[in-house]
Amino acid sequence: MLHELGHWTGHGSRLDRDQSGAFGSAAYSREELVAEVASAFTCASLAIRPTVRHADYVGSWLAVLREDEKAIFRAASAASKAADFLLSFVSDEEVGQ
């Protein structure tokens, strides 16, 4: 669910990421990477033990990472913003518990 909420943050009225990529395209892969890393960051902040192995999921998007040596940094930056946006809906007491 947090992965899908990661996509939700990219809407133009929220964090306005490019979500125009068709399945299998580089733009699609970049957005998938952002959503998955945002999910991992949000899980960590909320002390949720994920039910999926993030490393396995991210591994399927290696083509983007291989083509652009800075892709992981851009994805992590966008994912951090997405996680922060999602966490803005959670009280301070709930974060880190």
KANOR-V901586 format. One line per field, one symbol per residue. ss: DSSP state (2 for helix, 1 for strand, 0 for the rest). phi: phi as a letter, one per 20 degrees, with the letter a starting at -180 (. if undefined). A space follows every 10 residues. Layout:
ss=???
phi=???
This chain:
ss=0222222200 0000000000 0000022222 2222222222 2222200000 0002222220 0222222000 2222222222 2222222000 0000000
phi=.ffffgfgfe ggeddlefde ffgnefffff ffffffffff ffgffeleef edegffffgf dfgffffcfd gfffffffff ffffffffed fgfefne
